[in-house]
């Protein structure tokens, strides 16, 4: 089972508090980006969502693993 992790760039103010979690980095626009949009363990992703001052991080799941067509 996997969890879906998304950052809404329209809401993100670039405080980068979420980058304490290894799954978030500073993008070229100085806003947070998720390194992986699907994660097996929610761990620090949930903490990052909780500390985001504008609620720009969304976690949903678990989601089924998806196969990419060849």
N, C-alpha and C positions, 0 to 999 in steps of 0.2 A: 504494500500500500504506500502511496506517496501523497504528499501535501503540495498544494499549489501555492507559490509565493509570488506576489506582484507588488510593484511600487507604482503608484499613480504619480507620474511626473508633473502633472498639473497641480497637485496638492503639495508636493515635496518642496520644502524651502531651503534645502541644502545644509541643514544643521549637522548632518552626518553622524548623529548619535548612534544610528543603527550600525555603523561600520565597526562597532565593537564586536559584532557577529561576523564571522568569517564569510558569510554568504552575501554581504553587502559591500559595495565599493563605490567610490566617487567617480561619476561619469564625466565625460568631456564637458558637459553643461553644468558641472559642479553640483549635480543632484545625485541622490542615491540610486543605485541599480542593483538588482538581485543578480548574483553570479549564476545561480541555477534557479530556474522557475519551478522545478519540481524537486522536492527533497524527501528522503525517506524518514528522517528524524526531524521533528519540529523544533526541538531544543532552543537554541539562541535566536532562531527566527521569530518565535513567539515573544521572546523578551524584546527584540528589536521593534516589533509591532506595538508592544505595550508602551515603550518609551518614546515612540514617535510623537512629537508635540502636535502634529497636524493630522494624524491618522492616515498617513499616506501608504502604509503597508497593509496589504490584505493577504490573509492566509485562509485557504479553504481546503477541504479534503476530509478524509483521504480520497484520492482520485485513482481510477484504474490506470495501470501502465498502458501507454499508448505506443503502438507500433508505427513507425514512419514508413510510408510506401517507398519502394525502390524505384 
